[in-house]
Amino acid sequence: MDEIYFAASIRGGRDDVALYSELIKHLGKYGKVLTEHLEIIKFQLVEKII
């Protein structure tokens, strides 16, 4: 199985959290997304701000 590294902006990408989540799910079809925990962290940051 391939390993995939996903990188995105945490601070500047708050409006794109849903998109990041969808991208990580899609990439997961092609291999193990090593950084999927970043999507969870981003979501938690957005929840705290709202």
C-alpha positions in Angstrom: 0.0 0.0 0.0 1.3 3.5 -0.9 1.9 6.1 1.8 0.5 9.5 1.1 1.6 12.7 2.8 -1.2 15.4 2.9 -0.2 19.0 3.7 -2.4 22.0 4.0 -2.6 25.3 5.8 -3.9 25.1 9.3 -4.3 28.8 10.0 -5.2 30.1 6.6 -7.3 27.1 5.5 -10.0 27.3 8.1 -12.7 27.8 5.4 -11.5 24.7 3.6 -11.8 22.1 6.5 -14.6 20.3 4.8 -12.6 20.2 1.5 -9.6 18.8 3.4 -11.7 16.1 4.9 -13.0 15.1 1.5 -9.6 15.1 0.0 -8.2 12.9 2.7 -11.0 10.4 2.3 -10.5 10.4 -1.5 -6.7 10.0 -1.1 -7.3 7.1 1.3 -8.6 5.1 -1.6 -5.1 5.1 -3.1 -3.0 4.5 0.0 -2.5 5.2 3.7 -2.7 8.9 4.4 0.0 9.4 6.9 -1.1 12.9 8.0 -4.9 12.4 8.3 -4.6 13.5 11.9 -4.0 17.0 10.6 -7.6 17.2 9.3 -8.8 16.3 12.8 -6.7 19.0 14.4 -7.9 21.6 11.9 -11.5 20.6 12.6 -10.9 21.1 16.3 -9.4 24.5 15.8 -12.4 25.6 13.8 -14.8 24.4 16.4 -12.9 26.4 19.1 -13.0 29.5 17.0 -16.8 29.2 16.3 
